[in-house]
Amino acid sequence: MPLHVPPAPAPALRSVLTALNSPTAVREAPTPALRAAQDPAVPDLPLPVHVLDRITPDGISQTRLAGWRFLIRSGEQAVAAAETQLTADGWAFSHFFEGPYVTSTERALRQAETLSQPYQPRLLSLPGLYMLTLWLHGDLSDDGAGGHPDGADLLIPLAPAPPGIPAHVPHRVADLLPVLTHRVTPVRLLGTPA
């Protein structure tokens, strides 16, 4: 089933295009694959990046939109990614990067395209676990900027995933959230006040 990729804000896309056309921005980026690309580099598949700041004891998660990430393609493959962030002046280019999350995101998106239900893809970052997931949101009418993970949504942990959480295995939010809640809940030491 095709994914319903939400459109990125136009200023976010323009900022990435401007950075790609800037020899200085590309040359100074820590992205050898982007600098060595033979074909023109173009932004593709904009995904809103949400951050899961906390999980409450009843499992309701609080998320916030942190930016938009674009895969940067050269020819048929993604060679890097570009991040944008919201500033006081609007959406602005933040940085280019490469590494395992670029290829892992591409792999998870291919996995998601084989599912029978349509989804809106997003990225969900869990900084407390050093974890990034492809969040497949079931509300296709959403603009990508808001919302929180619904129990029926799917999360596909990207590689590298934390120990004990298999990468590239889709999980319903309702099934994975209790595991994540347990992982991020601080353990009280004996003798410390509650």
Rosetta constraint file for C-alpha pairs under 8 A:
AtomPair CA 1 CA 113 HARMONIC 5.37 0.50
AtomPair CA 1 CA 114 HARMONIC 5.99 0.50
AtomPair CA 1 CA 115 HARMONIC 5.86 0.50
AtomPair CA 1 CA 116 HARMONIC 5.47 0.50
AtomPair CA 1 CA 117 HARMONIC 6.21 0.50
AtomPair CA 1 CA 118 HARMONIC 5.58 0.50
AtomPair CA 2 CA 113 HARMONIC 5.49 0.50
AtomPair CA 2 CA 118 HARMONIC 6.28 0.50
AtomPair CA 2 CA 119 HARMONIC 7.92 0.50
AtomPair CA 3 CA 112 HARMONIC 7.40 0.50
AtomPair CA 3 CA 113 HARMONIC 6.12 0.50
AtomPair CA 3 CA 118 HARMONIC 5.85 0.50
AtomPair CA 3 CA 119 HARMONIC 5.47 0.50
AtomPair CA 3 CA 120 HARMONIC 5.89 0.50
AtomPair CA 3 CA 121 HARMONIC 6.79 0.50
AtomPair CA 4 CA 118 HARMONIC 7.11 0.50
AtomPair CA 4 CA 119 HARMONIC 6.10 0.50
AtomPair CA 4 CA 120 HARMONIC 4.82 0.50
AtomPair CA 4 CA 121 HARMONIC 7.02 0.50
AtomPair CA 4 CA 140 HARMONIC 6.70 0.50
AtomPair CA 5 CA 45 HARMONIC 7.03 0.50
AtomPair CA 5 CA 46 HARMONIC 7.29 0.50
AtomPair CA 5 CA 47 HARMONIC 7.25 0.50
AtomPair CA 5 CA 120 HARMONIC 5.68 0.50
AtomPair CA 5 CA 121 HARMONIC 6.06 0.50
AtomPair CA 6 CA 46 HARMONIC 7.54 0.50
AtomPair CA 6 CA 47 HARMONIC 7.40 0.50
AtomPair CA 6 CA 120 HARMONIC 6.98 0.50
AtomPair CA 6 CA 121 HARMONIC 7.91 0.50
AtomPair CA 6 CA 143 HARMONIC 6.10 0.50
AtomPair CA 6 CA 144 HARMONIC 5.89 0.50
AtomPair CA 7 CA 46 HARMONIC 7.04 0.50
AtomPair CA 7 CA 143 HARMONIC 7.74 0.50
AtomPair CA 8 CA 12 HARMONIC 6.66 0.50
AtomPair CA 8 CA 13 HARMONIC 6.64 0.50
AtomPair CA 8 CA 46 HARMONIC 5.91 0.50
AtomPair CA 8 CA 47 HARMONIC 7.42 0.50
AtomPair CA 8 CA 48 HARMONIC 7.59 0.50
AtomPair CA 8 CA 68 HARMONIC 7.08 0.50
AtomPair CA 9 CA 13 HARMONIC 6.61 0.50
AtomPair CA 9 CA 91 HARMONIC 7.74 0.50
AtomPair CA 10 CA 14 HARMONIC 6.14 0.50
AtomPair CA 11 CA 15 HARMONIC 6.08 0.50
AtomPair CA 11 CA 90 HARMONIC 7.40 0.50
AtomPair CA 11 CA 91 HARMONIC 5.64 0.50
AtomPair CA 11 CA 92 HARMONIC 7.25 0.50
AtomPair CA 12 CA 16 HARMONIC 6.48 0.50
AtomPair CA 12 CA 68 HARMONIC 7.33 0.50
AtomPair CA 12 CA 84 HARMONIC 6.11 0.50
AtomPair CA 12 CA 85 HARMONIC 7.85 0.50
AtomPair CA 12 CA 91 HARMONIC 4.98 0.50
AtomPair CA 12 CA 92 HARMONIC 5.93 0.50
AtomPair CA 12 CA 93 HARMONIC 6.84 0.50
AtomPair CA 13 CA 17 HARMONIC 6.24 0.50
AtomPair CA 13 CA 43 HARMONIC 7.85 0.50
AtomPair CA 14 CA 18 HARMONIC 6.05 0.50
AtomPair CA 15 CA 19 HARMONIC 6.23 0.50
AtomPair CA 15 CA 84 HARMONIC 7.69 0.50
AtomPair CA 15 CA 91 HARMONIC 7.50 0.50
AtomPair CA 15 CA 92 HARMONIC 5.62 0.50
AtomPair CA 15 CA 93 HARMONIC 5.07 0.50
AtomPair CA 16 CA 20 HARMONIC 6.14 0.50
AtomPair CA 16 CA 43 HARMONIC 7.30 0.50
AtomPair CA 16 CA 82 HARMONIC 6.77 0.50
AtomPair CA 16 CA 83 HARMONIC 7.98 0.50
AtomPair CA 16 CA 84 HARMONIC 7.46 0.50
AtomPair CA 16 CA 92 HARMONIC 7.99 0.50
AtomPair CA 16 CA 93 HARMONIC 5.67 0.50
AtomPair CA 17 CA 21 HARMONIC 6.24 0.50
AtomPair CA 17 CA 42 HARMONIC 7.68 0.50
AtomPair CA 17 CA 43 HARMONIC 7.32 0.50
AtomPair CA 18 CA 22 HARMONIC 6.30 0.50
AtomPair CA 19 CA 25 HARMONIC 5.75 0.50
AtomPair CA 19 CA 26 HARMONIC 7.11 0.50
AtomPair CA 19 CA 93 HARMONIC 7.11 0.50
AtomPair CA 20 CA 25 HARMONIC 7.14 0.50
AtomPair CA 20 CA 26 HARMONIC 6.35 0.50
AtomPair CA 20 CA 41 HARMONIC 7.16 0.50
AtomPair CA 20 CA 42 HARMONIC 7.74 0.50
AtomPair CA 22 CA 26 HARMONIC 6.41 0.50
AtomPair CA 23 CA 27 HARMONIC 5.82 0.50
AtomPair CA 24 CA 28 HARMONIC 5.92 0.50
AtomPair CA 25 CA 29 HARMONIC 6.15 0.50
AtomPair CA 26 CA 31 HARMONIC 7.93 0.50
AtomPair CA 26 CA 34 HARMONIC 7.28 0.50
AtomPair CA 26 CA 35 HARMONIC 6.37 0.50
AtomPair CA 26 CA 96 HARMONIC 7.83 0.50
AtomPair CA 27 CA 35 HARMONIC 6.31 0.50
AtomPair CA 29 CA 95 HARMONIC 7.37 0.50
AtomPair CA 29 CA 96 HARMONIC 5.94 0.50
AtomPair CA 29 CA 97 HARMONIC 7.08 0.50
AtomPair CA 30 CA 96 HARMONIC 7.31 0.50
AtomPair CA 30 CA 97 HARMONIC 6.29 0.50
AtomPair CA 30 CA 98 HARMONIC 7.64 0.50
AtomPair CA 31 CA 35 HARMONIC 6.39 0.50
AtomPair CA 31 CA 80 HARMONIC 6.86 0.50
AtomPair CA 31 CA 96 HARMONIC 7.06 0.50
AtomPair CA 31 CA 97 HARMONIC 5.76 0.50
AtomPair CA 31 CA 98 HARMONIC 5.76 0.50
AtomPair CA 32 CA 36 HARMONIC 6.01 0.50
AtomPair CA 33 CA 37 HARMONIC 6.02 0.50
AtomPair CA 33 CA 79 HARMONIC 5.59 0.50
AtomPair CA 33 CA 80 HARMONIC 7.06 0.50
AtomPair CA 33 CA 98 HARMONIC 7.78 0.50
AtomPair CA 34 CA 41 HARMONIC 7.55 0.50
AtomPair CA 34 CA 74 HARMONIC 7.98 0.50
AtomPair CA 34 CA 79 HARMONIC 5.71 0.50
AtomPair CA 34 CA 80 HARMONIC 6.12 0.50
AtomPair CA 37 CA 41 HARMONIC 7.24 0.50
AtomPair CA 37 CA 74 HARMONIC 6.22 0.50
AtomPair CA 37 CA 79 HARMONIC 7.70 0.50
AtomPair CA 38 CA 74 HARMONIC 7.29 0.50
AtomPair CA 39 CA 74 HARMONIC 5.20 0.50
AtomPair CA 39 CA 75 HARMONIC 5.63 0.50
AtomPair CA 40 CA 74 HARMONIC 5.69 0.50
AtomPair CA 40 CA 75 HARMONIC 7.34 0.50
AtomPair CA 41 CA 72 HARMONIC 6.13 0.50
AtomPair CA 41 CA 73 HARMONIC 5.41 0.50
AtomPair CA 41 CA 74 HARMONIC 4.64 0.50
AtomPair CA 41 CA 75 HARMONIC 7.73 0.50
AtomPair CA 42 CA 72 HARMONIC 5.47 0.50
AtomPair CA 42 CA 73 HARMONIC 5.33 0.50
AtomPair CA 42 CA 74 HARMONIC 6.60 0.50
AtomPair CA 43 CA 70 HARMONIC 5.63 0.50
AtomPair CA 43 CA 71 HARMONIC 5.77 0.50
AtomPair CA 43 CA 72 HARMONIC 4.58 0.50
AtomPair CA 43 CA 73 HARMONIC 6.31 0.50
AtomPair CA 43 CA 82 HARMONIC 7.91 0.50
AtomPair CA 44 CA 70 HARMONIC 5.63 0.50
AtomPair CA 44 CA 71 HARMONIC 5.17 0.50
AtomPair CA 44 CA 72 HARMONIC 5.98 0.50
AtomPair CA 44 CA 73 HARMONIC 6.67 0.50
AtomPair CA 45 CA 70 HARMONIC 5.74 0.50
AtomPair CA 45 CA 71 HARMONIC 5.99 0.50
AtomPair CA 46 CA 68 HARMONIC 6.37 0.50
AtomPair CA 46 CA 69 HARMONIC 5.56 0.50
AtomPair CA 46 CA 70 HARMONIC 4.44 0.50
AtomPair CA 46 CA 71 HARMONIC 6.95 0.50
AtomPair CA 47 CA 68 HARMONIC 5.52 0.50
AtomPair CA 47 CA 69 HARMONIC 5.24 0.50
AtomPair CA 47 CA 70 HARMONIC 6.41 0.50
AtomPair CA 47 CA 121 HARMONIC 6.75 0.50
AtomPair CA 47 CA 122 HARMONIC 5.15 0.50
AtomPair CA 47 CA 123 HARMONIC 6.43 0.50
AtomPair CA 48 CA 65 HARMONIC 6.99 0.50
AtomPair CA 48 CA 66 HARMONIC 7.77 0.50
AtomPair CA 48 CA 67 HARMONIC 6.00 0.50
AtomPair CA 48 CA 68 HARMONIC 4.41 0.50
AtomPair CA 48 CA 69 HARMONIC 6.35 0.50
AtomPair CA 48 CA 122 HARMONIC 5.27 0.50
AtomPair CA 48 CA 123 HARMONIC 6.16 0.50
AtomPair CA 48 CA 144 HARMONIC 6.08 0.50
AtomPair CA 48 CA 145 HARMONIC 6.67 0.50
AtomPair CA 49 CA 65 HARMONIC 5.95 0.50
AtomPair CA 49 CA 66 HARMONIC 5.61 0.50
AtomPair CA 49 CA 67 HARMONIC 5.21 0.50
AtomPair CA 49 CA 68 HARMONIC 5.46 0.50
AtomPair CA 49 CA 69 HARMONIC 6.63 0.50
AtomPair CA 49 CA 122 HARMONIC 6.25 0.50
AtomPair CA 49 CA 123 HARMONIC 4.71 0.50
AtomPair CA 49 CA 124 HARMONIC 5.91 0.50
AtomPair CA 49 CA 125 HARMONIC 7.13 0.50
AtomPair CA 50 CA 63 HARMONIC 6.09 0.50
AtomPair CA 50 CA 64 HARMONIC 5.34 0.50
AtomPair CA 50 CA 65 HARMONIC 4.41 0.50
AtomPair CA 50 CA 66 HARMONIC 5.50 0.50
AtomPair CA 50 CA 67 HARMONIC 7.28 0.50
AtomPair CA 50 CA 122 HARMONIC 7.47 0.50
AtomPair CA 50 CA 123 HARMONIC 6.05 0.50
AtomPair CA 50 CA 124 HARMONIC 4.85 0.50
AtomPair CA 50 CA 125 HARMONIC 6.14 0.50
AtomPair CA 51 CA 63 HARMONIC 5.31 0.50
AtomPair CA 51 CA 64 HARMONIC 5.40 0.50
AtomPair CA 51 CA 65 HARMONIC 6.43 0.50
AtomPair CA 51 CA 66 HARMONIC 6.36 0.50
AtomPair CA 51 CA 124 HARMONIC 5.66 0.50
AtomPair CA 51 CA 125 HARMONIC 4.72 0.50
AtomPair CA 51 CA 126 HARMONIC 6.13 0.50
AtomPair CA 51 CA 127 HARMONIC 7.49 0.50
AtomPair CA 52 CA 61 HARMONIC 6.79 0.50
AtomPair CA 52 CA 62 HARMONIC 5.93 0.50
AtomPair CA 52 CA 63 HARMONIC 4.53 0.50
AtomPair CA 52 CA 64 HARMONIC 6.87 0.50
AtomPair CA 52 CA 124 HARMONIC 6.78 0.50
AtomPair CA 52 CA 125 HARMONIC 6.05 0.50
AtomPair CA 52 CA 126 HARMONIC 5.24 0.50
AtomPair CA 52 CA 127 HARMONIC 7.45 0.50
AtomPair CA 53 CA 61 HARMONIC 7.98 0.50
AtomPair CA 53 CA 62 HARMONIC 6.28 0.50
AtomPair CA 53 CA 63 HARMONIC 6.13 0.50
AtomPair CA 53 CA 64 HARMONIC 7.68 0.50
AtomPair CA 53 CA 126 HARMONIC 7.00 0.50
AtomPair CA 53 CA 127 HARMONIC 7.43 0.50
AtomPair CA 53 CA 128 HARMONIC 7.87 0.50
AtomPair CA 54 CA 61 HARMONIC 6.18 0.50
AtomPair CA 54 CA 62 HARMONIC 5.88 0.50
AtomPair CA 54 CA 63 HARMONIC 7.70 0.50
AtomPair CA 55 CA 59 HARMONIC 5.83 0.50
AtomPair CA 55 CA 60 HARMONIC 6.00 0.50
AtomPair CA 55 CA 61 HARMONIC 4.56 0.50
AtomPair CA 55 CA 62 HARMONIC 6.54 0.50
AtomPair CA 55 CA 181 HARMONIC 6.15 0.50
AtomPair CA 56 CA 60 HARMONIC 5.51 0.50
AtomPair CA 56 CA 61 HARMONIC 6.24 0.50
AtomPair CA 56 CA 181 HARMONIC 7.78 0.50
AtomPair CA 57 CA 181 HARMONIC 7.46 0.50
AtomPair CA 59 CA 177 HARMONIC 6.59 0.50
AtomPair CA 59 CA 178 HARMONIC 6.81 0.50
AtomPair CA 59 CA 181 HARMONIC 6.99 0.50
AtomPair CA 61 CA 148 HARMONIC 6.72 0.50
AtomPair CA 61 CA 149 HARMONIC 7.10 0.50
AtomPair CA 62 CA 148 HARMONIC 6.59 0.50
AtomPair CA 63 CA 147 HARMONIC 7.56 0.50
AtomPair CA 63 CA 148 HARMONIC 5.92 0.50
AtomPair CA 64 CA 146 HARMONIC 7.42 0.50
AtomPair CA 65 CA 145 HARMONIC 5.96 0.50
AtomPair CA 65 CA 146 HARMONIC 6.97 0.50
AtomPair CA 66 CA 85 HARMONIC 6.44 0.50
AtomPair CA 66 CA 86 HARMONIC 7.36 0.50
AtomPair CA 67 CA 83 HARMONIC 6.83 0.50
AtomPair CA 67 CA 84 HARMONIC 5.37 0.50
AtomPair CA 67 CA 85 HARMONIC 4.45 0.50
AtomPair CA 67 CA 86 HARMONIC 6.38 0.50
AtomPair CA 68 CA 83 HARMONIC 5.91 0.50
AtomPair CA 68 CA 84 HARMONIC 5.29 0.50
AtomPair CA 68 CA 85 HARMONIC 6.73 0.50
AtomPair CA 69 CA 81 HARMONIC 6.66 0.50
AtomPair CA 69 CA 82 HARMONIC 5.61 0.50
AtomPair CA 69 CA 83 HARMONIC 4.61 0.50
AtomPair CA 69 CA 84 HARMONIC 6.42 0.50
AtomPair CA 70 CA 81 HARMONIC 5.51 0.50
AtomPair CA 70 CA 82 HARMONIC 5.18 0.50
AtomPair CA 70 CA 83 HARMONIC 6.58 0.50
AtomPair CA 71 CA 78 HARMONIC 6.03 0.50
AtomPair CA 71 CA 79 HARMONIC 7.76 0.50
AtomPair CA 71 CA 80 HARMONIC 6.18 0.50
AtomPair CA 71 CA 81 HARMONIC 4.41 0.50
AtomPair CA 71 CA 82 HARMONIC 6.51 0.50
AtomPair CA 71 CA 102 HARMONIC 7.17 0.50
AtomPair CA 72 CA 78 HARMONIC 5.38 0.50
AtomPair CA 72 CA 79 HARMONIC 5.95 0.50
AtomPair CA 72 CA 80 HARMONIC 5.12 0.50
AtomPair CA 72 CA 81 HARMONIC 5.11 0.50
AtomPair CA 72 CA 82 HARMONIC 6.83 0.50
AtomPair CA 73 CA 77 HARMONIC 5.42 0.50
AtomPair CA 73 CA 78 HARMONIC 4.20 0.50
AtomPair CA 73 CA 79 HARMONIC 5.77 0.50
AtomPair CA 73 CA 80 HARMONIC 7.23 0.50
AtomPair CA 74 CA 78 HARMONIC 6.36 0.50
AtomPair CA 74 CA 79 HARMONIC 6.45 0.50
AtomPair CA 78 CA 102 HARMONIC 7.12 0.50
AtomPair CA 78 CA 103 HARMONIC 7.23 0.50
AtomPair CA 78 CA 106 HARMONIC 7.65 0.50
AtomPair CA 79 CA 98 HARMONIC 6.91 0.50
AtomPair CA 79 CA 102 HARMONIC 7.64 0.50
AtomPair CA 80 CA 96 HARMONIC 6.77 0.50
AtomPair CA 80 CA 97 HARMONIC 5.63 0.50
AtomPair CA 80 CA 98 HARMONIC 4.51 0.50
AtomPair CA 80 CA 99 HARMONIC 7.59 0.50
AtomPair CA 80 CA 102 HARMONIC 6.33 0.50
AtomPair CA 81 CA 96 HARMONIC 5.61 0.50
AtomPair CA 81 CA 97 HARMONIC 5.44 0.50
AtomPair CA 81 CA 98 HARMONIC 6.13 0.50
AtomPair CA 81 CA 102 HARMONIC 6.47 0.50
AtomPair CA 82 CA 93 HARMONIC 7.55 0.50
AtomPair CA 82 CA 94 HARMONIC 7.42 0.50
AtomPair CA 82 CA 95 HARMONIC 5.76 0.50
AtomPair CA 82 CA 96 HARMONIC 4.43 0.50
AtomPair CA 82 CA 97 HARMONIC 6.49 0.50
AtomPair CA 83 CA 93 HARMONIC 6.26 0.50
AtomPair CA 83 CA 94 HARMONIC 5.35 0.50
AtomPair CA 83 CA 95 HARMONIC 5.47 0.50
AtomPair CA 83 CA 96 HARMONIC 6.42 0.50
AtomPair CA 84 CA 91 HARMONIC 6.49 0.50
AtomPair CA 84 CA 92 HARMONIC 5.38 0.50
AtomPair CA 84 CA 93 HARMONIC 4.36 0.50
AtomPair CA 84 CA 94 HARMONIC 4.89 0.50
AtomPair CA 84 CA 95 HARMONIC 7.24 0.50
AtomPair CA 85 CA 91 HARMONIC 5.59 0.50
AtomPair CA 85 CA 92 HARMONIC 5.55 0.50
AtomPair CA 85 CA 93 HARMONIC 6.52 0.50
AtomPair CA 85 CA 94 HARMONIC 6.17 0.50
AtomPair CA 86 CA 90 HARMONIC 5.45 0.50
AtomPair CA 86 CA 91 HARMONIC 4.46 0.50
AtomPair CA 86 CA 92 HARMONIC 6.30 0.50
AtomPair CA 87 CA 91 HARMONIC 5.96 0.50
AtomPair CA 87 CA 92 HARMONIC 6.68 0.50
AtomPair CA 98 CA 102 HARMONIC 6.08 0.50
AtomPair CA 99 CA 103 HARMONIC 7.36 0.50
AtomPair CA 100 CA 104 HARMONIC 5.95 0.50
AtomPair CA 100 CA 159 HARMONIC 6.74 0.50
AtomPair CA 100 CA 160 HARMONIC 7.19 0.50
AtomPair CA 101 CA 105 HARMONIC 5.72 0.50
AtomPair CA 101 CA 158 HARMONIC 6.67 0.50
AtomPair CA 101 CA 159 HARMONIC 6.56 0.50
AtomPair CA 101 CA 160 HARMONIC 7.62 0.50
AtomPair CA 102 CA 106 HARMONIC 6.42 0.50
AtomPair CA 103 CA 107 HARMONIC 6.17 0.50
AtomPair CA 104 CA 108 HARMONIC 6.13 0.50
AtomPair CA 104 CA 158 HARMONIC 5.60 0.50
AtomPair CA 104 CA 159 HARMONIC 5.81 0.50
AtomPair CA 105 CA 109 HARMONIC 6.14 0.50
AtomPair CA 105 CA 134 HARMONIC 7.04 0.50
AtomPair CA 105 CA 158 HARMONIC 6.59 0.50
AtomPair CA 106 CA 110 HARMONIC 6.38 0.50
AtomPair CA 107 CA 111 HARMONIC 6.32 0.50
AtomPair CA 108 CA 112 HARMONIC 6.13 0.50
AtomPair CA 108 CA 134 HARMONIC 6.78 0.50
AtomPair CA 108 CA 156 HARMONIC 6.78 0.50
AtomPair CA 108 CA 158 HARMONIC 7.23 0.50
AtomPair CA 108 CA 168 HARMONIC 6.32 0.50
AtomPair CA 109 CA 113 HARMONIC 6.31 0.50
AtomPair CA 109 CA 121 HARMONIC 7.85 0.50
AtomPair CA 109 CA 134 HARMONIC 7.71 0.50
AtomPair CA 110 CA 114 HARMONIC 6.94 0.50
AtomPair CA 111 CA 115 HARMONIC 7.21 0.50
AtomPair CA 112 CA 136 HARMONIC 7.82 0.50
AtomPair CA 118 CA 138 HARMONIC 7.16 0.50
AtomPair CA 118 CA 140 HARMONIC 7.88 0.50
AtomPair CA 119 CA 136 HARMONIC 5.37 0.50
AtomPair CA 119 CA 137 HARMONIC 5.41 0.50
AtomPair CA 119 CA 138 HARMONIC 5.04 0.50
AtomPair CA 119 CA 139 HARMONIC 7.26 0.50
AtomPair CA 119 CA 140 HARMONIC 6.43 0.50
AtomPair CA 120 CA 136 HARMONIC 5.56 0.50
AtomPair CA 120 CA 137 HARMONIC 4.98 0.50
AtomPair CA 120 CA 138 HARMONIC 6.36 0.50
AtomPair CA 120 CA 139 HARMONIC 7.01 0.50
AtomPair CA 120 CA 140 HARMONIC 5.64 0.50
AtomPair CA 120 CA 144 HARMONIC 7.83 0.50
AtomPair CA 121 CA 134 HARMONIC 6.68 0.50
AtomPair CA 121 CA 135 HARMONIC 5.79 0.50
AtomPair CA 121 CA 136 HARMONIC 4.73 0.50
AtomPair CA 121 CA 137 HARMONIC 6.24 0.50
AtomPair CA 122 CA 134 HARMONIC 5.87 0.50
AtomPair CA 122 CA 135 HARMONIC 4.96 0.50
AtomPair CA 122 CA 136 HARMONIC 6.33 0.50
AtomPair CA 122 CA 137 HARMONIC 7.30 0.50
AtomPair CA 122 CA 144 HARMONIC 7.27 0.50
AtomPair CA 123 CA 132 HARMONIC 6.98 0.50
AtomPair CA 123 CA 133 HARMONIC 5.75 0.50
AtomPair CA 123 CA 134 HARMONIC 4.73 0.50
AtomPair CA 123 CA 135 HARMONIC 5.38 0.50
AtomPair CA 124 CA 132 HARMONIC 5.81 0.50
AtomPair CA 124 CA 133 HARMONIC 5.19 0.50
AtomPair CA 124 CA 134 HARMONIC 6.25 0.50
AtomPair CA 124 CA 135 HARMONIC 5.86 0.50
AtomPair CA 125 CA 130 HARMONIC 7.81 0.50
AtomPair CA 125 CA 131 HARMONIC 5.99 0.50
AtomPair CA 125 CA 132 HARMONIC 4.52 0.50
AtomPair CA 125 CA 133 HARMONIC 6.41 0.50
AtomPair CA 126 CA 130 HARMONIC 6.07 0.50
AtomPair CA 126 CA 131 HARMONIC 5.08 0.50
AtomPair CA 126 CA 132 HARMONIC 6.13 0.50
AtomPair CA 127 CA 131 HARMONIC 6.30 0.50
AtomPair CA 128 CA 184 HARMONIC 6.53 0.50
AtomPair CA 129 CA 162 HARMONIC 6.88 0.50
AtomPair CA 129 CA 183 HARMONIC 7.59 0.50
AtomPair CA 129 CA 184 HARMONIC 7.02 0.50
AtomPair CA 130 CA 161 HARMONIC 7.93 0.50
AtomPair CA 130 CA 162 HARMONIC 7.09 0.50
AtomPair CA 131 CA 157 HARMONIC 7.30 0.50
AtomPair CA 131 CA 158 HARMONIC 7.53 0.50
AtomPair CA 131 CA 160 HARMONIC 7.85 0.50
AtomPair CA 131 CA 161 HARMONIC 5.94 0.50
AtomPair CA 131 CA 162 HARMONIC 6.48 0.50
AtomPair CA 132 CA 157 HARMONIC 6.13 0.50
AtomPair CA 132 CA 158 HARMONIC 5.72 0.50
AtomPair CA 132 CA 161 HARMONIC 7.49 0.50
AtomPair CA 133 CA 155 HARMONIC 5.92 0.50
AtomPair CA 133 CA 156 HARMONIC 5.24 0.50
AtomPair CA 133 CA 157 HARMONIC 4.19 0.50
AtomPair CA 133 CA 158 HARMONIC 5.20 0.50
AtomPair CA 134 CA 155 HARMONIC 5.64 0.50
AtomPair CA 134 CA 156 HARMONIC 5.02 0.50
AtomPair CA 134 CA 157 HARMONIC 6.40 0.50
AtomPair CA 134 CA 158 HARMONIC 6.89 0.50
AtomPair CA 135 CA 149 HARMONIC 7.85 0.50
AtomPair CA 135 CA 153 HARMONIC 7.26 0.50
AtomPair CA 135 CA 154 HARMONIC 5.94 0.50
AtomPair CA 135 CA 155 HARMONIC 4.66 0.50
AtomPair CA 135 CA 156 HARMONIC 6.56 0.50
AtomPair CA 136 CA 153 HARMONIC 5.73 0.50
AtomPair CA 136 CA 154 HARMONIC 5.00 0.50
AtomPair CA 136 CA 155 HARMONIC 6.16 0.50
AtomPair CA 136 CA 156 HARMONIC 7.98 0.50
AtomPair CA 137 CA 149 HARMONIC 7.07 0.50
AtomPair CA 137 CA 150 HARMONIC 7.47 0.50
AtomPair CA 137 CA 153 HARMONIC 5.11 0.50
AtomPair CA 137 CA 154 HARMONIC 6.86 0.50
AtomPair CA 138 CA 150 HARMONIC 7.92 0.50
AtomPair CA 138 CA 152 HARMONIC 7.44 0.50
AtomPair CA 138 CA 153 HARMONIC 5.73 0.50
AtomPair CA 142 CA 146 HARMONIC 7.35 0.50
AtomPair CA 142 CA 147 HARMONIC 7.83 0.50
AtomPair CA 149 CA 153 HARMONIC 6.31 0.50
AtomPair CA 149 CA 173 HARMONIC 6.77 0.50
AtomPair CA 150 CA 173 HARMONIC 6.64 0.50
AtomPair CA 150 CA 174 HARMONIC 7.73 0.50
AtomPair CA 151 CA 172 HARMONIC 6.52 0.50
AtomPair CA 151 CA 173 HARMONIC 4.81 0.50
AtomPair CA 151 CA 174 HARMONIC 4.36 0.50
AtomPair CA 151 CA 175 HARMONIC 7.93 0.50
AtomPair CA 152 CA 172 HARMONIC 5.73 0.50
AtomPair CA 152 CA 173 HARMONIC 6.18 0.50
AtomPair CA 152 CA 174 HARMONIC 6.63 0.50
AtomPair CA 153 CA 172 HARMONIC 5.75 0.50
AtomPair CA 153 CA 173 HARMONIC 5.64 0.50
AtomPair CA 154 CA 170 HARMONIC 6.14 0.50
AtomPair CA 154 CA 171 HARMONIC 5.41 0.50
AtomPair CA 154 CA 172 HARMONIC 4.48 0.50
AtomPair CA 154 CA 173 HARMONIC 5.64 0.50
AtomPair CA 155 CA 170 HARMONIC 5.63 0.50
AtomPair CA 155 CA 171 HARMONIC 5.31 0.50
AtomPair CA 155 CA 172 HARMONIC 6.28 0.50
AtomPair CA 155 CA 173 HARMONIC 6.24 0.50
AtomPair CA 155 CA 176 HARMONIC 7.93 0.50
AtomPair CA 156 CA 167 HARMONIC 6.98 0.50
AtomPair CA 156 CA 168 HARMONIC 5.42 0.50
AtomPair CA 156 CA 169 HARMONIC 5.68 0.50
AtomPair CA 156 CA 170 HARMONIC 4.51 0.50
AtomPair CA 156 CA 171 HARMONIC 6.38 0.50
AtomPair CA 157 CA 161 HARMONIC 6.17 0.50
AtomPair CA 157 CA 165 HARMONIC 7.55 0.50
AtomPair CA 157 CA 166 HARMONIC 7.05 0.50
AtomPair CA 157 CA 167 HARMONIC 4.84 0.50
AtomPair CA 157 CA 168 HARMONIC 5.60 0.50
AtomPair CA 157 CA 169 HARMONIC 6.79 0.50
AtomPair CA 157 CA 170 HARMONIC 7.37 0.50
AtomPair CA 158 CA 167 HARMONIC 5.27 0.50
AtomPair CA 158 CA 168 HARMONIC 5.99 0.50
AtomPair CA 159 CA 167 HARMONIC 5.24 0.50
AtomPair CA 159 CA 168 HARMONIC 7.22 0.50
AtomPair CA 160 CA 167 HARMONIC 6.84 0.50
AtomPair CA 161 CA 165 HARMONIC 6.15 0.50
AtomPair CA 161 CA 166 HARMONIC 6.58 0.50
AtomPair CA 161 CA 167 HARMONIC 5.52 0.50
AtomPair CA 162 CA 166 HARMONIC 7.94 0.50
AtomPair CA 171 CA 175 HARMONIC 6.44 0.50
AtomPair CA 171 CA 176 HARMONIC 6.03 0.50
AtomPair CA 172 CA 176 HARMONIC 6.28 0.50
AtomPair CA 173 CA 177 HARMONIC 5.54 0.50
AtomPair CA 174 CA 178 HARMONIC 7.32 0.50
AtomPair CA 175 CA 179 HARMONIC 7.57 0.50
AtomPair CA 176 CA 180 HARMONIC 6.31 0.50
AtomPair CA 177 CA 181 HARMONIC 5.92 0.50
AtomPair CA 178 CA 182 HARMONIC 6.20 0.50
AtomPair CA 179 CA 183 HARMONIC 6.30 0.50
AtomPair CA 180 CA 184 HARMONIC 6.22 0.50
AtomPair CA 181 CA 185 HARMONIC 6.02 0.50
AtomPair CA 188 CA 192 HARMONIC 6.69 0.50
AtomPair CA 188 CA 194 HARMONIC 7.43 0.50
